[in-house]
């Protein structure tokens, strides 16, 4: 009997580890061959400020440091080159290749009446678009660009027909300028309207799909699942462009993990075409969104430990030197 129990224990531990350690189970990733799409991996990213990124880095281990850094800029910014130069200096602080995930807006945050995607579509901002393309090209590192992110958000004010034309115009400019180090993302907000097809510029102009997730209800929201299912039909990899435990925070420790983080990673595990996530590592209580709570992983030991454990799974792709990154991503240079 003792021998049988010993043998059974050995069998469970060594023959079927995936069944015992169910938290490590995930759906094998599909690969579509999209620009800058990792093979069999999910990119780990964070932001959305230099301080928040550094805190995220310091809160993790060297082996789980982020590969993506979240940035934001408006297309009509009069000093695009200066903006790019400043960001380059920020990224040089890290001894591994930090890849920008850039939110490129055609409106003013929170002021939908100031949207200008119609003018972009008409060609009024062609000079800025070309300047942006050339700056990305000169940067010569992989960049993921969410053009007109959260296109369906009422807070942006985008018109579907104008948005599509603006996206196509920007995409064509990237092709004309032969920018090979950028993937163009089409970003949906679960907080916004359910319709996304009216905003879609077409498969020829979009490299990745993207989605922003905040509320604990977002992970099972039909808008989320419908969007993700449609991305799979279109054979497009998906990046979670923005995410944070809104109104859950990290302060509940285990309760916060069960309410928000567990379903968040469950979603990533289950959808084989999710290839990247970006976490906003902010203390929202110090902002105008103070009721969102503290989202910093380093602010709660339980969350920090569980989050780090999750990222130690071989599912994730972390920050590394460029020569190593080539093993996972086809870097066209």
MORA-V742685 format. One record per backbone hydrogen bond with DSSP energy under -1.0 kcal/mol. NH is the residue of the N-H (numbers start at 1). CO is the residue of the C=O. E is the energy in kcal/mol with one decimal. If there is no record, write none. Layout:
nh & co & e
NH & CO & E
NH & CO & E
//
This chain:
nh & co & e
5 & 1 & -2.4
6 & 2 & -2.5
7 & 3 & -2.7
8 & 4 & -2.7
9 & 5 & -2.5
10 & 6 & -2.3
11 & 7 & -2.5
12 & 8 & -2.5
13 & 9 & -2.2
14 & 10 & -2.4
15 & 11 & -2.2
20 & 16 & -1.4
21 & 17 & -3.0
22 & 20 & -1.2
24 & 21 & -2.2
25 & 22 & -1.7
27 & 269 & -2.9
30 & 272 & -1.4
37 & 34 & -1.8
39 & 328 & -2.0
42 & 315 & -1.8
43 & 275 & -2.9
44 & 317 & -2.0
45 & 277 & -1.5
46 & 68 & -1.8
47 & 279 & -1.6
53 & 49 & -2.5
54 & 50 & -2.2
55 & 51 & -2.4
56 & 52 & -2.0
57 & 53 & -2.6
58 & 54 & -2.9
59 & 55 & -1.7
64 & 61 & -1.4
67 & 44 & -3.3
68 & 44 & -1.8
69 & 99 & -2.3
70 & 46 & -2.2
71 & 101 & -2.7
73 & 103 & -2.4
75 & 105 & -2.6
77 & 74 & -1.7
83 & 79 & -2.3
84 & 80 & -2.6
85 & 81 & -2.4
86 & 82 & -2.1
87 & 83 & -2.1
88 & 84 & -2.3
89 & 85 & -1.6
90 & 86 & -1.6
91 & 87 & -2.2
92 & 88 & -1.6
93 & 90 & -1.2
94 & 91 & -1.5
97 & 320 & -1.8
99 & 67 & -3.1
101 & 69 & -2.9
102 & 144 & -2.7
103 & 71 & -3.1
104 & 146 & -1.9
105 & 73 & -2.2
111 & 108 & -2.7
114 & 111 & -2.5
115 & 112 & -1.5
116 & 106 & -2.9
120 & 116 & -1.8
121 & 117 & -2.4
122 & 118 & -1.5
123 & 120 & -1.1
124 & 119 & -2.3
126 & 123 & -1.4
129 & 125 & -2.5
130 & 126 & -2.6
131 & 127 & -2.2
132 & 128 & -2.6
133 & 129 & -2.7
134 & 130 & -2.5
135 & 131 & -2.0
136 & 132 & -2.3
137 & 133 & -2.5
138 & 134 & -2.5
139 & 135 & -1.6
140 & 136 & -1.3
143 & 181 & -2.3
144 & 100 & -2.7
145 & 183 & -2.9
146 & 102 & -3.2
147 & 145 & -1.1
147 & 185 & -1.4
148 & 104 & -3.3
149 & 146 & -1.0
151 & 187 & -1.9
153 & 150 & -2.1
156 & 153 & -2.1
157 & 153 & -1.1
163 & 159 & -3.1
164 & 160 & -2.3
165 & 161 & -1.8
166 & 162 & -2.5
167 & 163 & -2.7
168 & 164 & -2.4
169 & 165 & -2.3
170 & 166 & -2.3
171 & 167 & -2.7
172 & 168 & -2.7
173 & 169 & -1.6
174 & 170 & -1.9
175 & 171 & -1.8
176 & 172 & -2.9
177 & 173 & -2.4
178 & 175 & -1.3
179 & 174 & -2.5
183 & 143 & -2.6
185 & 145 & -3.6
186 & 208 & -1.7
188 & 210 & -2.7
190 & 212 & -1.4
192 & 189 & -1.5
193 & 152 & -1.7
199 & 196 & -1.2
200 & 197 & -1.3
205 & 202 & -1.7
207 & 184 & -2.2
208 & 184 & -1.9
209 & 237 & -2.7
210 & 186 & -2.2
211 & 239 & -1.9
212 & 188 & -2.1
213 & 242 & -2.4
218 & 215 & -1.5
220 & 217 & -1.0
225 & 221 & -2.2
226 & 222 & -2.5
227 & 223 & -1.7
228 & 224 & -2.6
229 & 225 & -2.5
230 & 226 & -2.1
231 & 227 & -2.2
232 & 228 & -1.7
233 & 229 & -1.6
234 & 230 & -2.1
236 & 231 & -2.4
238 & 273 & -2.9
239 & 209 & -1.9
240 & 276 & -2.9
241 & 211 & -1.2
241 & 239 & -1.1
246 & 244 & -2.5
247 & 292 & -1.3
248 & 245 & -1.9
249 & 245 & -2.8
250 & 294 & -2.3
253 & 250 & -2.1
255 & 252 & -1.7
257 & 253 & -2.3
258 & 254 & -2.4
259 & 255 & -2.3
260 & 256 & -2.7
261 & 256 & -1.1
262 & 257 & -3.5
264 & 260 & -1.8
265 & 261 & -2.6
266 & 262 & -2.0
267 & 263 & -2.0
268 & 264 & -1.6
269 & 265 & -2.7
270 & 266 & -2.1
271 & 267 & -1.8
274 & 271 & -1.6
275 & 238 & -3.1
277 & 43 & -2.4
278 & 240 & -1.5
279 & 45 & -2.3
280 & 243 & -3.3
281 & 47 & -2.7
282 & 280 & -1.5
284 & 282 & -1.0
284 & 293 & -1.6
286 & 283 & -1.4
287 & 284 & -2.0
292 & 289 & -2.2
293 & 290 & -1.2
295 & 282 & -2.8
299 & 296 & -1.7
300 & 297 & -1.1
304 & 300 & -2.8
305 & 301 & -2.4
306 & 302 & -2.5
307 & 303 & -3.0
308 & 304 & -2.2
309 & 305 & -2.4
310 & 306 & -2.4
311 & 307 & -2.1
313 & 310 & -1.7
316 & 313 & -1.4
317 & 42 & -2.9
319 & 65 & -2.8
325 & 321 & -2.0
326 & 322 & -1.3
327 & 324 & -1.7
328 & 325 & -1.9
329 & 325 & -2.2
331 & 329 & -1.2
//
